[in-house]
Amino acid sequence: MSDLIDEITEMTSEGILNWILLLTIFSIITVIGNCAGYKHPISDSLVGIVILSSIVLLSVFFRTKITN
C-alpha cells in the first residue's frame, strides 16, 4: 500500500494517471451515494463532482509545475 502512495505522490505521468483513476472511482461512489442515500438527482451530483474534481486536478497540475 505504501508503494502505491509513494507512486501517487510522485508527479510523473503515471502518478497523474493514478490520481485521475482514484478520483474517478471516488466520484462514481460519491454520485451513487448521493443518489441512493439523499435522493438527489444524478445531474445535481455530477455538477458538484465535476467542480470538486476540477479543483483537485488543477492542484495536482500546479503541483507538478511548481515542484519541477
Secondary structure, DSSP 8 states (H G I E B T S, - for coil): -HHHHHHHHS-SHHHHHHHHHHHHHHHHHHHHHHHHHS---HHHHHHHHHHHHHHHHHHHHHHHHHH-
